[in-house]
């Protein structure tokens, strides 16, 4: 395997409750690359995200998932997290009674071990809260309980920055964000780009990609990637829509 490839999916077929949702997905993401996955509702984008993270509801029928050269298809979500794989959910769940502070501390300890000494953790979090323009009172609230869409996405971005994954899958992080929140969150994600970290950004629209310019753009329809290109492909989709691309693929 090419050592520059950090994350690879090979001919992945997945079903949920007997319904096939992924029909032979293949892609390679090299270290330091940002890939965007675009597609309409119901095209299979979120199913791919959950399958890559190991959600047990998604049954892998065949195919491989490689992370750092290791086949992770049979690993639990916790094991994948410890390998520094991160998933930002489309709809983060509420966990009443668990404070944001305790959740973040436990998550960072589980993934990063003792990289951040306990006495420095509070200071580290405060700096990241400032970067994301989050009030410190946020930390005492129950996880996602009563949070607005923007607050949930800011919290996930905070998790991303604290956990420092090698590979981050962000499922519609731009969903429910106003213009200012989108810009702030996108800029914080953009700051994390490095030669040792890769991203898969899942989105309907180009607007987030105006702040985080992808190296590669994939378009998924009906459980398959039907087209791969560069940022120009995303711009054309925004201008002409998915029907334009479908008509070109069918004609070919």
Residue frames as qw, qx, qy, qz and C-alpha x, y, z in Angstrom:
[[0.000, 0.887, 0.462, 0.000, 0.00, 0.00, 0.00],
 [0.322, 0.633, -0.037, 0.703, 1.16, 3.54, -0.81],
 [0.465, -0.323, -0.537, 0.626, 2.50, 4.94, 2.49],
 [0.005, -0.064, 0.003, -0.998, 1.24, 8.41, 1.59],
 [0.500, -0.390, -0.519, -0.573, -2.35, 7.10, 1.73],
 [0.167, -0.236, 0.645, -0.708, -3.72, 7.63, 5.24],
 [0.553, 0.213, 0.600, -0.538, -7.27, 6.39, 4.67],
 [0.244, 0.191, -0.739, -0.598, -8.58, 4.04, 2.00],
 [0.688, 0.182, 0.497, -0.496, -11.96, 2.49, 1.27],
 [0.063, 0.260, -0.844, -0.466, -12.03, -0.43, -1.15],
 [0.423, -0.137, -0.736, -0.510, -15.24, -1.56, -2.85],
 [0.108, 0.040, 0.739, -0.664, -17.36, -1.09, 0.28],
 [0.442, -0.331, -0.622, -0.556, -20.86, -2.60, 0.26],
 [0.025, 0.015, 0.689, -0.725, -23.08, -1.89, 3.27],
 [0.378, -0.470, -0.630, -0.489, -26.67, -2.58, 4.27],
 [0.140, -0.093, 0.578, -0.798, -28.90, -1.52, 7.15],
 [0.566, 0.204, 0.571, -0.559, -31.98, -3.49, 8.17],
 [0.651, 0.282, 0.691, 0.134, -31.73, -5.46, 4.94],
 [0.441, 0.881, 0.165, -0.038, -31.55, -2.40, 2.69],
 [0.733, 0.057, 0.129, 0.666, -28.37, -1.87, 0.71],
 [0.045, -0.963, -0.144, 0.225, -27.14, 1.70, 1.20],
 [0.074, -0.767, 0.515, 0.376, -23.56, 1.60, -0.12],
 [0.900, 0.362, 0.229, -0.079, -22.88, -0.10, -3.43],
 [0.835, 0.219, 0.103, 0.493, -19.14, -0.36, -3.98],
 [0.049, -0.995, 0.078, -0.033, -17.55, 2.79, -2.54],
 [0.824, -0.026, -0.004, 0.566, -13.84, 3.25, -3.18],
 [0.122, 0.956, -0.069, 0.258, -11.65, 6.24, -2.36],
 [0.755, -0.067, -0.247, 0.604, -8.11, 7.07, -1.24],
 [0.146, -0.974, -0.028, -0.169, -7.23, 9.99, 1.00],
 [0.684, 0.288, -0.343, 0.575, -3.56, 10.87, 1.34],
 [0.487, -0.521, -0.362, 0.601, -2.01, 12.41, 4.43],
 [0.167, -0.344, 0.011, 0.924, -2.72, 16.14, 4.50],
 [0.073, -0.229, -0.625, -0.742, -5.54, 16.03, 1.97],
 [0.372, 0.277, 0.479, -0.745, -9.05, 17.41, 2.34],
 [0.037, -0.197, -0.848, -0.491, -11.73, 15.54, 0.40],
 [0.446, 0.125, 0.245, -0.852, -15.31, 16.72, 0.04],
 [0.071, 0.231, 0.954, 0.179, -18.18, 14.29, -0.46],
 [0.343, 0.175, 0.044, -0.922, -21.26, 15.90, -1.98],
 [0.147, -0.214, -0.910, -0.324, -24.69, 14.56, -2.83],
 [0.463, -0.400, -0.213, -0.762, -28.41, 15.00, -2.39],
 [0.572, -0.285, 0.535, -0.553, -30.42, 13.80, 0.61],
 [0.906, 0.065, 0.324, -0.266, -30.64, 10.02, 0.70],
 [0.627, 0.648, -0.425, -0.085, -27.60, 9.46, -1.49],
 [0.937, -0.107, -0.274, 0.187, -25.72, 7.49, 1.19],
 [0.277, 0.680, -0.371, 0.568, -23.31, 10.10, 2.54],
 [0.485, -0.573, 0.415, -0.514, -24.26, 9.72, 6.20],
 [0.991, -0.067, 0.047, -0.105, -24.40, 5.93, 5.81],
 [0.731, 0.454, -0.314, 0.402, -20.80, 6.04, 4.63],
 [0.048, -0.672, 0.429, -0.602, -19.76, 8.20, 7.59],
 [0.752, -0.409, 0.317, -0.410, -21.36, 5.83, 10.12],
 [0.985, 0.146, -0.077, 0.052, -19.93, 2.77, 8.37],
 [0.532, 0.581, -0.393, 0.475, -16.42, 4.22, 8.44],
 [0.216, -0.580, 0.485, -0.618, -16.73, 4.93, 12.17],
 [0.220, 0.081, -0.958, 0.163, -18.04, 1.44, 12.95],
 [0.570, -0.069, 0.252, -0.779, -21.71, 1.99, 13.80],
 [0.259, -0.061, 0.964, -0.025, -22.94, -1.59, 14.39],
 [0.582, 0.503, 0.430, -0.473, -26.30, -0.87, 12.73],
 [0.532, 0.700, -0.318, -0.354, -24.48, -0.70, 9.40],
 [0.881, -0.115, 0.453, 0.073, -23.61, -4.20, 8.19],
 [0.121, 0.665, -0.595, -0.434, -20.52, -4.43, 5.99],
 [0.934, 0.239, 0.178, -0.196, -21.30, -7.05, 3.36],
 [0.853, 0.153, 0.138, 0.479, -17.93, -6.79, 1.62],
 [0.289, 0.853, -0.072, 0.428, -15.02, -4.42, 1.13],
 [0.692, -0.170, -0.327, 0.620, -12.14, -3.02, 3.16],
 [0.112, -0.970, -0.029, -0.212, -11.48, 0.09, 5.25],
 [0.769, 0.028, -0.233, 0.595, -7.81, 0.92, 5.83],
 [0.191, -0.966, 0.037, -0.168, -6.53, 3.51, 8.28],
 [0.214, -0.786, 0.579, 0.006, -2.78, 3.96, 8.57],
 [0.360, 0.400, -0.823, -0.181, -2.38, 0.74, 6.60],
 [0.134, 0.012, 0.930, -0.342, -4.51, -1.32, 9.03],
 [0.349, -0.342, -0.692, -0.532, -7.85, -2.88, 8.10],
 [0.125, -0.062, 0.563, -0.815, -10.24, -1.41, 10.67],
 [0.504, -0.185, -0.497, -0.681, -13.51, -2.84, 9.33],
 [0.679, -0.346, -0.647, -0.028, -13.94, -5.14, 12.34],
 [0.309, 0.009, -0.506, 0.805, -12.82, -2.68, 15.02],
 [0.147, -0.740, -0.620, 0.214, -15.26, -1.06, 17.42],
 [0.130, 0.905, 0.138, 0.381, -15.95, 2.69, 17.26],
 [0.528, -0.832, 0.153, 0.077, -13.93, 3.10, 20.49],
 [0.774, -0.184, 0.369, 0.480, -10.93, 1.34, 18.98],
 [0.486, 0.604, 0.319, 0.545, -11.14, 3.50, 15.88],
 [0.163, -0.967, -0.057, -0.187, -11.32, 6.63, 18.04],
 [0.663, -0.649, 0.260, 0.267, -8.16, 5.62, 19.90],
 [0.702, 0.145, 0.394, 0.575, -6.44, 5.30, 16.52],
 [0.076, -0.461, 0.018, 0.884, -7.35, 8.99, 16.05],
 [0.016, -0.352, -0.703, -0.618, -10.33, 8.62, 13.73],
 [0.112, 0.312, 0.448, -0.830, -13.02, 11.24, 14.43],
 [0.022, 0.491, 0.735, 0.467, -16.63, 11.55, 13.29],
 [0.145, 0.146, 0.242, -0.948, -18.57, 14.79, 13.58],
 [0.219, 0.413, 0.884, -0.038, -22.25, 13.80, 13.57],
 [0.039, -0.426, -0.480, -0.766, -24.94, 15.38, 11.42],
 [0.518, -0.637, -0.177, -0.542, -27.27, 15.43, 14.43],
 [0.244, 0.284, -0.755, 0.538, -25.29, 15.22, 17.71],
 [0.550, -0.484, -0.666, -0.139, -27.28, 13.49, 20.45],
 [0.339, -0.699, 0.218, -0.590, -28.34, 14.96, 23.78],
 [0.635, -0.093, -0.709, 0.292, -27.00, 13.34, 26.97],
 [0.409, -0.770, -0.038, -0.488, -28.88, 14.85, 29.93],
 [0.788, -0.612, 0.066, -0.005, -26.95, 14.86, 33.21],
 [0.801, -0.059, 0.144, 0.578, -23.50, 14.69, 31.60],
 [0.031, -0.905, 0.021, 0.423, -21.80, 18.09, 31.60],
 [0.634, 0.752, -0.155, 0.097, -19.86, 19.31, 28.58],
 [0.093, -0.794, 0.574, -0.176, -16.81, 19.65, 30.83],
 [0.673, -0.289, 0.669, -0.124, -16.91, 16.04, 32.05],
 [0.858, 0.443, 0.257, -0.038, -17.63, 14.72, 28.58],
 [0.467, 0.825, -0.295, 0.114, -14.68, 16.55, 27.05],
 [0.279, -0.680, 0.656, -0.168, -12.30, 15.55, 29.83],
 [0.793, -0.066, 0.597, -0.107, -13.29, 11.87, 29.52],
 [0.786, 0.608, 0.110, -0.009, -13.08, 11.95, 25.71],
 [0.276, 0.845, -0.440, 0.128, -9.64, 13.53, 25.64],
 [0.459, -0.526, 0.698, -0.159, -8.32, 11.13, 28.28],
 [0.861, 0.150, 0.476, -0.101, -9.69, 8.12, 26.36],
 [0.736, 0.664, 0.064, 0.116, -8.18, 9.21, 23.03],
 [0.361, 0.792, -0.334, 0.362, -5.04, 11.14, 23.97],
 [0.781, -0.200, -0.459, 0.373, -4.18, 9.53, 27.30],
 [0.489, -0.716, -0.174, 0.466, -1.87, 11.70, 29.38],
 [0.512, 0.422, 0.210, 0.718, -0.73, 13.96, 26.55],
 [0.117, -0.679, -0.012, -0.724, -2.37, 16.89, 28.34],
 [0.276, -0.038, -0.749, 0.601, -1.54, 16.97, 32.08],
 [0.212, -0.676, -0.706, 0.020, -4.67, 17.32, 34.23],
 [0.268, -0.656, -0.240, 0.664, -3.49, 20.62, 35.70],
 [0.085, -0.280, 0.381, 0.877, -3.15, 22.10, 32.21],
 [0.149, 0.408, 0.852, 0.292, -6.41, 20.75, 30.79],
 [0.022, 0.810, 0.492, -0.317, -8.59, 23.62, 32.02],
 [0.097, -0.680, 0.227, 0.690, -6.24, 26.23, 30.54],
 [0.190, -0.065, 0.796, 0.571, -6.07, 24.33, 27.25],
 [0.118, 0.593, 0.790, 0.102, -9.87, 24.18, 27.00],
 [0.030, -0.818, -0.260, 0.513, -10.24, 27.87, 27.86],
 [0.124, -0.461, 0.470, 0.743, -7.97, 28.80, 24.96],
 [0.088, 0.182, 0.857, 0.474, -10.02, 26.71, 22.56],
 [0.044, 0.725, 0.652, -0.218, -13.29, 28.16, 23.89],
 [0.041, -0.730, 0.042, 0.681, -11.92, 31.61, 23.10],
 [0.135, -0.198, 0.705, 0.667, -10.93, 30.54, 19.59],
 [0.025, -0.375, -0.860, -0.344, -14.49, 29.34, 18.93],
 [0.220, -0.276, 0.021, -0.935, -16.14, 32.32, 20.67],
 [0.621, -0.409, -0.649, -0.160, -17.87, 30.05, 23.20],
 [0.364, -0.696, 0.251, -0.566, -18.77, 31.37, 26.65],
 [0.153, 0.306, -0.881, 0.328, -17.19, 29.42, 29.52],
 [0.574, -0.039, 0.480, -0.663, -20.66, 28.85, 31.04],
 [0.745, 0.296, -0.437, -0.408, -21.16, 26.43, 28.15],
 [0.346, 0.328, -0.861, 0.178, -19.00, 23.90, 30.02],
 [0.242, -0.049, 0.758, -0.603, -21.48, 23.41, 32.88],
 [0.694, 0.182, -0.032, -0.696, -24.45, 22.61, 30.65],
 [0.764, 0.017, 0.642, -0.059, -25.65, 19.06, 29.92],
 [0.292, -0.216, 0.697, 0.619, -24.25, 17.74, 26.67],
 [0.039, -0.151, -0.661, -0.734, -26.28, 19.14, 23.74],
 [0.067, -0.589, -0.786, 0.176, -29.40, 19.46, 25.89],
 [0.074, 0.894, 0.338, -0.286, -31.36, 22.46, 24.64],
 [0.354, -0.409, 0.375, 0.753, -28.50, 23.46, 22.37],
 [0.539, 0.707, -0.015, -0.458, -29.19, 25.30, 19.14],
 [0.904, 0.388, 0.081, 0.160, -27.86, 23.84, 15.91],
 [0.352, 0.806, -0.312, 0.359, -25.00, 26.30, 15.93],
 [0.457, -0.674, 0.499, -0.296, -24.08, 25.47, 19.54],
 [0.944, -0.061, 0.323, -0.017, -23.98, 21.75, 18.76],
 [0.777, 0.558, -0.036, 0.290, -21.69, 22.33, 15.80],
 [0.038, 0.837, -0.403, 0.369, -19.40, 24.60, 17.83],
 [0.713, -0.487, 0.467, -0.189, -19.15, 21.89, 20.48],
 [0.951, 0.192, 0.206, 0.132, -18.22, 19.30, 17.87],
 [0.512, 0.749, -0.206, 0.368, -15.57, 21.63, 16.49],
 [0.339, -0.756, 0.460, -0.321, -14.27, 22.06, 20.03],
 [0.908, -0.188, 0.373, -0.037, -14.07, 18.25, 20.36],
 [0.816, 0.528, 0.014, 0.235, -12.23, 18.08, 17.05],
 [0.224, 0.821, -0.344, 0.397, -9.64, 20.62, 18.18],
 [0.544, -0.620, 0.486, -0.288, -9.16, 18.95, 21.56],
 [0.934, -0.044, 0.354, -0.028, -8.91, 15.38, 20.25],
 [0.046, 0.729, -0.567, -0.382, -6.50, 16.26, 17.41],
 [0.888, 0.148, 0.433, -0.053, -7.40, 13.29, 15.16],
 [0.336, -0.296, 0.651, 0.613, -5.32, 12.07, 12.25],
 [0.054, -0.237, -0.746, -0.620, -8.44, 11.57, 10.15],
 [0.239, 0.314, 0.493, -0.775, -11.66, 13.57, 10.63],
 [0.001, 0.390, 0.791, 0.471, -14.98, 12.76, 8.98],
 [0.117, 0.258, 0.334, -0.899, -17.32, 15.75, 9.29],
 [0.096, 0.448, 0.849, 0.264, -20.93, 14.98, 8.40],
 [0.027, -0.747, -0.431, -0.506, -22.70, 18.19, 7.36],
 [0.424, -0.334, -0.373, 0.755, -20.95, 20.41, 9.88],
 [0.004, 0.066, 0.166, 0.984, -22.42, 23.37, 7.95],
 [0.289, -0.513, -0.736, -0.334, -26.01, 22.24, 8.64],
 [0.391, -0.786, -0.476, 0.042, -28.06, 24.77, 10.61],
 [0.500, -0.364, -0.081, 0.782, -25.32, 27.41, 10.77],
 [0.228, 0.943, 0.174, -0.166, -25.80, 31.08, 10.05],
 [0.607, 0.724, -0.150, 0.291, -23.20, 32.93, 7.98],
 [0.117, -0.813, 0.464, -0.332, -21.11, 34.13, 10.94],
 [0.780, -0.365, 0.487, -0.148, -21.07, 30.73, 12.68],
 [0.914, 0.365, 0.130, 0.119, -20.19, 28.97, 9.43],
 [0.408, 0.800, -0.297, 0.326, -17.24, 31.31, 8.88],
 [0.365, -0.708, 0.515, -0.315, -15.96, 30.95, 12.45],
 [0.877, -0.168, 0.441, -0.093, -16.23, 27.16, 12.55],
 [0.839, 0.519, 0.033, 0.159, -14.77, 26.74, 9.06],
 [0.220, 0.835, -0.399, 0.309, -11.79, 28.93, 9.92],
 [0.553, -0.565, 0.562, -0.241, -11.11, 26.88, 13.05],
 [0.933, 0.109, 0.342, 0.023, -11.21, 23.67, 11.03],
 [0.628, 0.740, -0.123, 0.207, -9.02, 25.21, 8.33],
 [0.145, -0.826, 0.494, -0.229, -6.41, 26.05, 11.00],
 [0.775, -0.322, 0.535, -0.098, -6.12, 22.33, 11.71],
 [0.848, 0.522, -0.096, 0.000, -4.94, 21.44, 8.23],
 [0.327, -0.721, 0.596, 0.133, -1.52, 19.83, 8.38],
 [0.438, 0.448, -0.731, -0.269, 0.60, 17.34, 6.42],
 [0.080, 0.106, -0.964, 0.228, -0.26, 14.69, 9.02],
 [0.334, 0.343, 0.673, -0.563, -4.03, 15.17, 9.19],
 [0.057, -0.139, -0.714, -0.684, -6.73, 14.47, 6.61],
 [0.388, 0.261, 0.432, -0.771, -10.41, 15.39, 6.33],
 [0.019, 0.331, 0.830, 0.449, -13.51, 14.04, 4.64],
 [0.220, 0.220, 0.262, -0.914, -16.09, 16.84, 4.54],
 [0.098, 0.411, 0.880, 0.217, -19.64, 15.67, 3.82],
 [0.123, 0.422, 0.204, -0.875, -21.98, 18.38, 2.59],
 [0.491, 0.650, 0.579, -0.026, -24.90, 19.25, 0.32],
 [0.265, 0.956, 0.125, 0.023, -23.61, 22.65, -0.67],
 [0.660, 0.449, -0.151, 0.583, -20.48, 24.46, -1.73],
 [0.170, -0.916, 0.018, -0.364, -20.70, 27.18, 0.93],
 [0.731, -0.632, 0.222, 0.129, -18.43, 25.50, 3.50],
 [0.828, 0.127, 0.260, 0.481, -15.98, 24.66, 0.74],
 [0.266, 0.875, 0.026, 0.404, -15.52, 28.38, 0.12],
 [0.372, -0.841, 0.334, -0.208, -13.69, 28.49, 3.47],
 [0.620, -0.382, 0.679, 0.096, -12.10, 25.02, 3.44],
 [0.586, 0.571, -0.379, -0.431, -11.00, 24.42, -0.14],
 [0.902, -0.126, 0.412, -0.038, -10.86, 20.67, -0.83],
 [0.157, -0.485, 0.731, 0.455, -8.12, 18.94, -2.78],
 [0.101, -0.076, -0.913, -0.388, -10.59, 16.39, -4.16],
 [0.542, 0.084, 0.238, -0.802, -14.39, 16.42, -4.59],
 [0.012, 0.101, 0.980, 0.171, -16.51, 13.26, -4.84],
 [0.539, -0.021, -0.039, -0.841, -20.18, 13.17, -5.79],
 [0.117, 0.048, 0.982, -0.142, -22.36, 10.37, -4.43],
 [0.611, 0.044, -0.149, -0.776, -25.71, 9.33, -5.86],
 [0.918, -0.049, -0.137, -0.370, -27.72, 6.26, -4.81],
 [0.864, -0.418, 0.275, 0.050, -24.92, 4.68, -2.78],
 [0.819, 0.205, 0.209, 0.493, -22.24, 5.13, -5.42],
 [0.188, -0.680, 0.181, 0.685, -19.56, 7.72, -6.16],
 [0.671, 0.608, 0.415, 0.087, -20.40, 8.75, -9.71],
 [0.457, 0.788, -0.036, 0.411, -17.85, 11.51, -10.21],
 [0.645, -0.573, -0.046, 0.503, -14.54, 12.67, -8.73],
 [0.456, 0.711, 0.091, 0.528, -12.83, 15.94, -9.52],
 [0.394, 0.017, -0.327, 0.859, -11.32, 19.07, -8.05],
 [0.024, 0.440, 0.452, -0.775, -12.88, 22.20, -6.52],
 [0.238, 0.154, -0.398, -0.873, -14.22, 23.23, -9.94],
 [0.298, -0.264, -0.884, -0.246, -16.61, 20.29, -9.77],
 [0.164, -0.508, -0.669, 0.517, -18.13, 21.66, -6.55],
 [0.076, 0.393, -0.006, -0.916, -18.56, 25.08, -8.11],
 [0.277, 0.004, -0.676, -0.683, -20.31, 23.61, -11.15],
 [0.263, -0.389, -0.881, 0.055, -22.67, 21.61, -8.93],
 [0.065, -0.502, -0.441, 0.741, -23.58, 24.77, -7.02],
 [0.174, 0.337, -0.262, -0.888, -24.29, 26.53, -10.30],
 [0.456, 0.127, -0.630, -0.616, -26.01, 23.77, -12.28],
 [0.768, -0.200, 0.287, -0.536, -27.30, 21.23, -9.73],
 [0.491, -0.251, 0.834, 0.014, -27.08, 17.46, -9.48],
 [0.750, 0.494, 0.401, -0.181, -29.39, 16.80, -12.43],
 [0.384, 0.837, -0.347, -0.175, -26.78, 18.40, -14.68],
 [0.137, -0.544, 0.828, 0.013, -24.16, 15.92, -13.50],
 [0.652, 0.101, 0.727, -0.192, -26.52, 12.95, -13.69],
 [0.695, 0.667, 0.132, -0.235, -27.40, 13.76, -17.29],
 [0.265, 0.774, -0.566, -0.100, -23.72, 13.94, -18.22],
 [0.347, -0.348, 0.865, -0.099, -22.91, 10.63, -16.49],
 [0.711, 0.312, 0.585, -0.235, -25.86, 8.88, -18.11],
 [0.581, 0.769, -0.118, -0.240, -24.92, 10.26, -21.51],
 [0.074, 0.678, -0.729, -0.056, -21.39, 8.93, -21.13]]
